[in-house]
Every structure is written in structure tokens, then in C-alpha cells.
């Protein structure tokens, strides 16, 4: 069975492969990015929730690949973001395009917004939704990670908003943790683990 990832984000691909390493062995699963099979194209993520956007992506890629898909192939997408309580849940589903620029611009903008808060910090949470599209239908699974954000980024690991997010129970940002430590607690890990039950069912 091939699991085709509806993303060209190298960091996400690496993270998913690490998290799904045991599952790949158990299900004889091959993971590959969609750009191995088709020229990437723009997908308009106009949903109003992480779930809607995740399924928009997985469905779009599944439909675009119909001519080259095997019956057992599954398309998996991820839509994720950070929600800051003191900012009314922003940037939320707009996390990837918050500044209109790249990931560094997004991080810098959110740090600047948090710096304007009286305490220069806020409760926050990450949300990830995994979208799955297959010949058997479309499915989704969520994961969450709670903690707080700070206005000064710390650490060099991870990506996105990791340098400003401190997970609950820790005194370091995600970017100061190793990939093993992050993968043990992350929202994406939780969502992928829940999605793994769907994948096991589709395999049978």
C-alpha cells in the first residue's frame, strides 16, 4: 500500500515518516510525496476549519491522481496551525499564510503580536487535522497540543511557530526539544496515531 502525502513541505514529510516508521513496517506501507507522481498545483484552502482544509487537500490530490493510483493507494493530507487565546484564536487556520510571506515572516509577525500583550505571553494550542482520501471514502482525525507562547523565539529545531511555543509541562520551546521529544507529544503525532487506525482498517 502506498501512502501519498499531499504536501511538498520537507519538514512535514520528514516528521510524518519518522512518526509512521513502525506503521510502515507493520503494514508494508510506502510513503511518498505527491510531487513524485504529479506536478504540484495550487489548492485553494477556503474551508472554515482545519478539517475542511485537510479534506480539501486530500480530495484534490486524490482526484488529480486518479489516472495513476492503484486501488489500495491512500492520499493523506495535514492541515495544522496554532491558536493563541489572547489573540482570539489567531492565526488558527490562517497560520501558514498569516503574514502573507514565508514561515519566518509568520513567526516574526506572531511574536510581534504577542509582544504587544501586557504579559508578553498567552495560553495557546496547536491543532492538526489529518485528511484521508481513498477508494473507500474520505476520513479525518484530529490532534491537539496545549501550552503557551512567548514573544522571543528560542531554539533551532522544529519549524513554523515551534520557537515560540512552550508545551504544557515543559520549560523549553518545541524548537529547543529534540525531534524525538517533540514527536512524543505533538499535535501531529496525536492526529497521525488516530489516523493510523483508519489506515489499518483500509488495509484490511
N, C-alpha and C positions, 0 to 999 in steps of 0.2 A: 504494500500500500504506500502511495506517495502522499505526503502532506505538503501542499503547495502554499507557501506563505505569501499573503497579499501585501507585501511590503518590500521596499528596497533599502530600508534603514538597516545598515550593517550592525549597529549595536543591538537592535531588537532581534535580528536574525541570530546573532551570537547568543543572546540571552535565552531565546526560545530553544535553541539547540542544546544548551547546557542543561536547562530545566527538564527537557524531554529526553535526555540521554538514556535513562533507564527504560522509558516507554518505547523508544526506538528499538531497543534490544528485545523487549517483550513482544512487540507487535511486528517486528521486522519492518519498521517504518523508515522510509527515506524522506528526509526533509530537504526541500529546495525552495529557493525564492522564485517568484513568478517571472522575473526577468530572464530566467533560464529557458522559459518556454515561449514567451511572448514579449514584444516590445512594450515596455511600461507606458501607460497612458494616464491622463489626468482623471481622477474620480472626484466628482463634486460631493463633498460630505456635508449635505444640507439637512441632516437629521437634527432632532432636538434632544437627543440623549446619546450616551456612549453606545448603548445597544443599537440604536438606529444607525449610527455611523459605522459601527463594526459590521453590521449586516449589509449595509450599502456596499462596503468594500468587498466583502467575501462574495456576495451575489454578482457584483460587476465582474470580478476576476473569473469566477466560475463560468459565467455566461460567455465571456470573451474566450475562454479556453475550451469550450465545448468540442471544437473540432479535433483537439489533440488529447483530451482527457481519456484516461482509462475509467472503466466503470467504478473501480474501487478508489479512485483519486478523491481527495478531500482538499478543499481550499479553506485555509484558516487566516483570519484577519485579527488585528488587535486595534482597539481604539481606547486610548487612555489619556489621563490628564490629572492635574492637581486642582483641588478646590480649597480656597483659603476662606476660612469662616468670616474673618473681619472684613473681607472684600466682597461679601455676599455670595461666596462660592466661586468667584472668578479665579483663574481664567476658565476652569471647567472644560467643556467640550471644545473650547477655542484654544486650549493650551498649546497646540502645535503651531498655531498661527497668531498667537497673542499680540506680538509686536509687528507682525507683517514682514519680519525678517527671518533670520536663522535661529537656531537653538540658543546660541549665545545671546542674541538680542532679546529673545524671550526671557531668559534667565535674568538678564540685567534689568529689564523693564519690571518684572515682578519683584525683584529685590528693591528697586526704587519705590515701588508702591508700598511694600511692607515697611520700608524705612520711614514713610510718612505717618505710619501709625504711632500713637503715643508710646506704646510699649516696644515698638520695632519688632514685634513678633506676633504670631497668631496661631490658634489651632488650625489644622489643615488635614486633609486626607487625599490620598491618591485613589483613583478608581481605574480599573481596567475591565474592559469587556472583550471577550473573545467571541468572534463570529465564525460560524462553521457552515459552509455550504457544500452539499454533496448530492449525489443522485437520489438519496433518501430524504432530502429536505434541508431546511435551514435551522440552525440551533445557536444558542448563545450561553455564556457563563460569565459571571462577574467575580471580581476580587477587589478587596479594599485594604488599604494600609493607613493607619491613623498616626498622627504625631503633630508636629508644629513646624512652622517656617521661620527662618531668620533673615535678616536683611543683608548680611555679609556672607557670601558664598565661601565654603570651606571644603577642601578635598579635591582630588584629581580623578577619582574613579567614577564609574557610572556615566550618565548622560542626562540631558534635559535639565530638569529642576533639582536633580539629586544633590547638588552642592548646597542647597538652601533648606533641605528637608531633613528634620531630625525625627526618626521614627519613635513611637512611644516605647519607653523602657530603655532608650539609648541616650547617650550624651554626645554622640557623633552624628554628623550628617551621613546620608547614604553614600555620598562621594568619598567619605573617609573610611567606609567599610569595604571589605574585600567583596569580590563578586559572589563568593560562596555565602558570606554573611547576608548580603543583600538578597540573594535568591532564596534564602531560607525563610524570609519574612515578607517578601514583596507582594504587592497587589497583583502583579502579572503572574507570579508563581501560583498564587491562590486561584486566579481565574483559569490558568492553564491546567492546574490539578483538577479543578471541577470539570473543565472541558475534556480531560483525559477519559472520564467515564463515558462521555458521549462518543469519543473516538473508539473506545473498546467495544461499545455497543454496535457502532457502524462496521467494525471489523468482522463481527460475527454474522 
